[in-house]
């Protein structure tokens, strides 16, 4: 059961896979390095059933559209972008004001919100105090460079370990809740 934040509101959940050296995409922005791990169920279906909205950066959304053949996430998706909203699927809304988006989603009823990423989006949500959980799948691969788990921000933000489990293929799942 997912732990609720103090106010009983929806949770913002950064559910993500990363390499051992902390990258969520390789140097070209790709995630092909994850393919060897697709044969194991890491609980994604259960996670996906608990969310009814997603927040993604424009690069992540464009990559998702490419992988899904233009179908998107299947969720109401808020795309953080400073650029053009052109080319977004019908369920997606371009957003530039993170603070306002967080307030609106916190006030609304519904399921949890998946912070899809990328690293700049996760950083923006962290800075706004809008990451209730970080759910990491650490994959046993070193990329050397790429998109970091978070973009730079400059202050320590405490989280506490809620759960950790390992898989026979070397993947480690760790779930953290905001706060110390």
C-alpha positions, 0 to 999 in steps of 0.5 A: 500500500502506498503511503499517503502524504501528510495532507491525504492528497494524491502522491507525486511519484518519481517511478524510474529506472537508472543505471548504476552511475545514476543516468536515466538515459544514455548520452544520445537520450536513448533507453535501449540499454533497458531492453535486456531487463524487459523479461521481468515484472518489476511491478509496473502494472500495479504501479500504472493502475495506481496513477491517473496522470503523468508529468513529463518533460518535452524530450521525455514526451517526444521519446514516449510518442516515438516508442508508442507509435504516437499513442502517448502514455494513455494517461492525462499527461502534463508536459513541462515545456518552454517551447511549442505545444505542437505535436502533443497527443489529445490527452497531453497539455503543455505546461510552463508553470510548475508551481501552479500545476502542482497546486492544481493537481494537489487540490484535485481528486484522483489517483497518484501522479507519475513523474515520468521525467526526465531529470530536469522535470524531476528536479523541478518537481523536487524543488517545488516539494512535489516528490512524495516518493522516489521509486528507483529501479537500479539496473546493473549497467554503467553508462558513463554519461547521459541524462542524470536522475535529477538535474542540478539544484544545490541543496540537500533534500532528505528522503527515507528508505521505505522498501528495497528488494532485489531481483535475480537479474541484479536489478535493485528496487528502492522506494523512498518517501519524502522527509527524514 
